[in-house]
Amino acid sequence: MKLTPDMMYDAVLSKNPDFEGIFWMGVKTTGIFCRPTCTARKPKRKNTVFFQTTKEALNHGFRPCKICRPLEYPDTAPEEIRKLLIEISQHPATKIKDKDLLQKGLEPVTVRRWFLKNHGMTFHAFQRLLQLNTAFKKLQQGESVTEAALESGYESLSGFGEGFKSAFGVAPHHYKNEKIIYLKSIETPLGTMIACAGESGICMLEFSDRKSLAAELEEISRHFGAHIMPGENSIFATLEEELLEYFNGERKAFSVPLSPVGTDFQKKVWEVLMKIPYGTTTSYREQATILGNPKAVRAVANANGLNKISILIPCHRIIGSNGTLTGYGGGIWRKQKLLELEKAILI
């Protein structure tokens, strides 16, 4: 379905986030162009013009809006936050306080808000979990509770014991029966993604602004009987490398091991998804037909919506039978960008 100027203008009036990345609006009277979700005062319909790319808007002489910053991808971590994530990942035992953030040119309140939005916890809470994660690994490697605590940045055994028990529900010396699912944020051209991995492979890869993220994490925790904590897993290195190659247009298939969480039926639906070739699209009805039940369109659609491993299990390659872009947990605009990246020919 082709968007008309009136449809795009209506999306701008309602600040509809589903159209992020699909089009940009130019304002003739001011010479600026904006995102569909821009909070600035809306112009009259006659004073608007719409573009499919930011390059097109720039070529027509429009300047990027300073309020909505249309040249930036939404929900992408600022460069300063990226550096901070790398630092605490490489040196989890180092405590970064508010005064240290200020010295780095970062506002503590801004950092706090970003971590609350993308990780559901403050920056300092995130740091503490990384410290506990480091200690947990040291205990697994045979170090004593005292060694693990001190080498992970804890100044007292009592503080370490309380923190460990709060996170895992048991004292440090009972750790052997506890399971951990590691969580890591990964920056992509389409925004921050949250990855989770256990011993068998990736069990989640979602954009951090997905509304159902918290519920998905709870389901994963229950399924594996494990605690989910920020930390490194050897599988993440492969995942990050392959995602980088994918977004650079250098990879069409993934080899990173997967460990999807779902019912038997859902897993069968996802297996069909993984067989859709790069650069092509199909429909829910065709999926259902492959599964042997052409009438199970709604059940198939629901299973696709419950897929927790974006991109690797490519539900973005499913579109409506009439060729329209259907719902996507990461946002329609991301679906559009992924299909553009793969140069998919819409059916």
N, C-alpha and C positions, 0 to 999 in steps of 0.2 A: 504494500500500500504506500503510495507516494504521499508525502506530507505536503499539504498546501500552505501558503503563507498564513491563511486564517487559522489553520490548525496550530501552526507554530506560535502565532501570536497568542492564542488561547493558552498554550503551554507556558508561555512567558508570564501571562497574567496570573496563573495559578502556581508559578514557580515549580513546575513539575520536574522532579529530579530524574525521571525516566528518560528525559531528552538530553541529559548532559552528554556532551560529546557527539551528539547527532547533528545539531545545528548551532549557529551563533547568530545573534541579532545585532544588526547595525542600526544606530540612531542617526538619521540624517541631520538633525538640528544641532547635534553636539559633535558628530564625527567620531564617536566611540563605538566599540562593539562589545557585547556582553554574553555571558552564559545565559541559558534559559532560567536559571535559578537566581539571577542577580537580584539583590535586595534594593537596588536604586529605584527611584521613582520611575514608573512605567511611562513611556512615550505614547503618543496617539498612534493608532494603526497606520495612518497615512505617512507617518514619519519613520517607519521601520523598513528595513530590508534584511533578508536572511541569507546566510552563507552556510555551505556544507563543511568548510574548513576554515581554520584561522588564517591560513595562507591567503585564501580568497579574500577574506575581509581586509587583510593588510594590503593586498594588491589593489584594492579599491580605495585605499587612502584612509581607512578607519584605524583609530588608535585603540589599544586594549584598555578596558575599563580598570580603574585603580581600585574599585570596590570588590569586584568578583574575580579579577585577574584571570582572564580567559586563556592566557597562554600557558597556564599551569594546569596539570592534571589535578582534579580534586582528590583529597584524601591521600596525597603523596607526602611522605614525611619530609619536612624541611631538611636541608643539608646539615644544619647544626644538630638536629635530632639524630640523623643517620650517624654522624661522627660519635655522638654520645652513646648510641647503641653499640657501635663497634668497640668503643673504649671499655664499657662495662662488660661486654662479652669477653674481651681479651684479658681483662683484669677484674674479675668479679669480686676479689677480696678487697679492692680499693673502695672506700666509702666516699661518695661524692655528695657533699652537703650543699645547701642553698648558696652559701657564700662561694663555693667552688663553681656553681653554675653561673653566678654573677660574673666571676672572673673570666669565664668562657664567653661572656656576652649573651648569656641566656637568662630570660626571666623565669624564676622558679614557678610562678603561677602558670605561665604558658606551657612549661614542660609538664607540670602536673596535669593540666587539662588534656594535653596530647596523650599522655599515658592512660588517663582515665577513659578517654574516648576509644583508644586503640587496644588497650590491654585490660580495661576494667579495674585498674588499680593505680595508685600514685607511683611516681618515679621511685620514691624511696622504698615503697613496698616491693616494687619490681626488683630493685637492687637486693633487698633482703632475700627474696626467693632465689635469685641467682647465687647468692652466698650459700644458701642451704643446699641448692643443687650441687654446687661444687663440693660441699662437705659430704653429701650423700655419695658422690662418686669416689671420694677418698676412702670412705668407709668400705665401699664395695671392693676397693683395691687392697684392703687389709690394714689400713692405717687405724690407729687407736682413736677413740672419741676425742681425746685431748689434742692429738695432732691434727685431726680433721677440723676441729673447731678453730684452732689458732691459725692454721694455714688458710682458712677460708675467710679470715678477717674478723673473727669474734674475739673479743677481749676477755670474756669470762665464760666458764663452762656452764654456769647457771643460765646465762642469757642464751647460749647456744641450745641448751636442753629445752628451754621454754619455747624458743622459736621452732625447733625441730618438731617438738610434740604438737605445736599449734598447726604446723603445715602437714605433718604426716599422721598425726593422731597417736603416735607411739614415741617412746623415749629413744634416743639415738642407738642404744645398745640392742634394741629390738628391730632394727631397720631391715634385717635380712628378709623378712616376710612381706615387705612393701614393694609395690610395683610403681614405676614412674613412666609417664608419657611426657616426652619433652616437647616444648613449645618454643617456636621462634618466629619473629616477624621478619618478613622478606620484602624488600622494596622492589617494585616493578614499575614499568612505565605507566601502568594503569592504577597505581596506588599500592598501599601497604597490604600484604597478604599475611595471614597467620597460618603457619604450618605446624602440624603435630605428627610425631613419629614415635612408634614403639619398636620393639625388637624385630618385628616382621616387615615394617615398612611405613609409608606415609598413610596416616588415617584421616588427616584433614588438611585441606589447603583452601582457605576461604579469604575473600577480601574482608579487611578489618571492619568495614562499615555494614556488613551483612546483619540484618536485624536478628536473625536466629542464631547468631554466633554463640551466645552464652548457653542456649539450650543444646546446641550441638556438642559443646565441650562437656556438658553434664552427661549427655548420652554416651560419649566416648569414655568418660571416666567410669561410668557404671558398667559399660560393656567389658572393659579390660580389668575392672576392679583396681584401678590405678589412680594415683594422684597426677595431676597435670601441672607441670612446673616449667618456667623458662629455663632453657639450657641447650647445650649442643648434643647432637646425635650425628654419628658419622654419615647417616643417610642425607642429612641436610646439605652437606657439601655437594653431593651428586645432584640433589634437587635444584639448588641455586645455580649450579653450572648449566644444567639442562634448560632451566627457565630462561637464563640469560641468552642462551643460544636460540631458544624458541622466539623470544621477543626481537632478536636480531635477524630473524628470518633464516637461521642456519640449521634449525632442527624441526623435523616434521613428526617425529615419534619419540616417546619417552621410554627410558629403560629403568628409571628409578622404581624400586619395589613398592607395591601398594598393599595396604591392609584395610580395606573399606569396612565400615561398620553399617550394617543394615540387615534386613530380612533376606531370606533366600530369593524371594521374588525380586526385591530391589536390586540384589546383586546380579541377577540375570538381565535385568533392564540395563544396568550399568555396563555389563559385558557387551551388550549390543552397541551401546554408545562408543565404547572403545574400538569397535570395528568400523566406525564411520571414518573414511579416509580423510586425511588433511586436505583442506581446500574444497570440501564438499559439504552439502547439507542434506538433511532428510526431515521427515515429519513424525509426530507421535504415532500417527496411524501406520506408517511404514514400520516403525519400531514394533508396534503391537502385532503386525502381520508376521514379522520375522519371529516373534515369540510364539506364534501359532494361534493367536486370538485377536483378530482384527477389531473386535468390539471392545477390547480392553484399553481404549485410548485414554480414558480418564485415569485409570490405575497406573498406566505407563507415565502419564504426565506428572502424577503425584510422586512417583518414584524418582523421576528426573529431578523434581524440585527438592527432594531429600538427599540428593547427592552432595556429599561433604568435601569432595575432592575436585575442585574446579580445574579447568584446563586439561589436567592429566586424564580425567574422565570427562570428555568434551561435550557436556550438555549444551554448550553454546552453539553446537552444530545442528541443533534441532530448531526448526522454524515451523510456522503454521502451514497447513496444507495449501493455503492460498498465497504463500510466499511472504507473509508478513513476519516480522520479528515478534516472537512470543515472549512471555515473561522470563526473566533471568535473575537469579538471586543476587548477582553482583551488579545489577542495573542494566537496562537495555543499552545504554550508551557503551558499556564495556563489551557487551555481546557484539554490537556493531563493530567496535574496534578490533576485536579478536577475529571476526570474519573478514574484515578488511585486511588484517595482517596476513591471514591465510589465503587471501585473494579468492575467497569462496564465491562460487556462482550460485546465487539464490535460485531456488526452484520456482 
